[in-house]
């Protein structure tokens, strides 16, 4: 349902590859809220991202950008500056880990695989925060990232779990450094969603089975809309005094001490 929650906001949504992603759902919700939206995608995913963008209302532009590349980040910032002049907020929906860092024994993964996962999934959040900081208006801005609760060790996920723990720490430091400029930084710890990224996690069903047994609210692994709605709230002025936070959108799973159902 269209609203005015994000009326007048200019937002960058990263990580749109197909219509099943949380990033795509956020783009839909942001447009419904009155925002102008710019999408970014890796070069190898650009054709798929363009197909997804064609499903959005209006003519939503998309630019190629690898958030681990300094050159791409500079080009992205220049594009936003030339097109819009400023940026009100951004969604960081970027994560990747080689199979070596996701599957098998946690201790057997090599340092290069772990480092690549960290660079893509964790350090890139700080890189995007710099872009937002350089382009935010005097009234401030917001950066939102996608998390998977890193308070404990999961039966799967391995080094990506470590990267998410790092992301939570990065979020706090970004909130500290950008707060004086009225720029907020927050994460959403979402429950498991069947996205393309989830398809690369071995034994992903072990996570969805855990939600089936433990989440007090019925959790739909095919519905990204609840996560997208909270992302839009965090990108809106309604969250103007929320920063350094991790908002759980997981059906209440994180609050339960033990499974509720067999």
Secondary structure as UniProt FT lines:
FT   TURN            5..8
FT   STRAND          10..14
FT   TURN            19..20
FT   HELIX           22..32
FT   TURN            33..34
FT   STRAND          36..41
FT   HELIX           43..45
FT   HELIX           46..53
FT   TURN            54..55
FT   STRAND          61..64
FT   TURN            67..68
FT   HELIX           70..83
FT   STRAND          89..92
FT   HELIX           99..102
FT   HELIX           106..108
FT   HELIX           111..118
FT   HELIX           119..123
FT   HELIX           124..135
FT   TURN            138..139
FT   STRAND          140..147
FT   HELIX           158..178
FT   HELIX           179..181
FT   STRAND          183..190
FT   HELIX           196..199
FT   TURN            202..204
FT   HELIX           205..214
FT   TURN            221..222
FT   HELIX           225..235
FT   HELIX           237..239
FT   TURN            240..241
FT   STRAND          245..249
FT   TURN            251..252
FT   HELIX           253..255
//
